[in-house]
Amino acid sequence: MDWDDLKCVIAFRRAGSLDAAAKKLGINATTIARRIRSLESHFGQRLVERGGEGRLGLTETGLKVAGQAEAIEQITGDLEDELSNAKDSIAGLVRLSSVPMVINHLLIPRAHAFLQSHPDLRLNLDSENRTVSLINRETDIALRLARPVEGGHSLKTQRICSLVHSLYMSSDIDLAASDGMNWIGYQETMHHLPQAAWLQNKVTHDGGVFSPVAVCDFAGATEAVAAGLGKSVLPRLIADQDQRLQRLPDPVFDLKREVWLVYRAEDHRLMRIQTVCDWLAELFGSS
């Protein structure tokens, strides 16, 4: 039995599809499928089957194999930390997950300067809108825009800031034109987002008009505002760094989004984890 085959089952369980698992491991979906078939041949049982909606999923046996493989993964990871003195060194890989807004617009532009101070540290910056599992070791640190509800005592959580929002429009348009501008809103499926709900209430109350262009995330709102399609509400910590945007003078004090830092309690004493957590707390402290 090949450990690389087991890693494919773990990745499939965490990602939910062959394509997503392949992306995680940096290989193609055909290789994932072949390695899972190799395990099925070894055990003489099906690990993956197609469900009623036509989607592939793990069988009961597949779930057992994935669970045991994750236990092995944790044991080998702990052993590697012990033998490499990783607890006392700022070295090795740290996987950091958050929404694309945070990863692409805040962390990536600042990662180079941070890593120059820690040349033996490596960062995997994973931008996903779904909530990845720390318990299942899908990531080492997560930055979340809402208070975490899972994990209990197995996870450490810390609120590191509240993202203050303001109104923005394109820097190419005269500020005096802001009153008559349309609002960049969100698609109906995104109205659960705090900024989308705020916009809906604001425009309805003030009698404003939404732009015919509706977006589904912060990145879309930013690009729509920069293109001059309207004005919208954006987090200051990120939008103030974009020269294509200008902040309108009226503040939005009643819209804030908490940023929570989450990691496994068992990793509390790992220097590489604490170093990255300290960097994140300092970075968001400027908000």
Secondary structure, 3 states (H helix, E strand, C coil): CCHHHHHHHHHHHHHCCHHHHHHHHCCCHHHHHHHHHHHHHHHCCCCEEECCCCCEEECHHHHHHHHHHHHHHHHHHHHHHHHCCHHHCCCEEEEEEECHHHHHHHHHHHHHHHHHHCCCEEEEEEECCCCCCCCCCCCCEEEECCCCCCCHHHEEEEEEEEEEEEEEEECCCCHHHHHHCCEEEECHHHCCCHHHHHHHHHHHHHCCCEEEEEECCHHHHHHHHHCCCCEEEEEHHHHCCCCCEEEEEEEEEEEEEEEEEEEEHHHCCCHHHHHHHHHHHHHHHCC
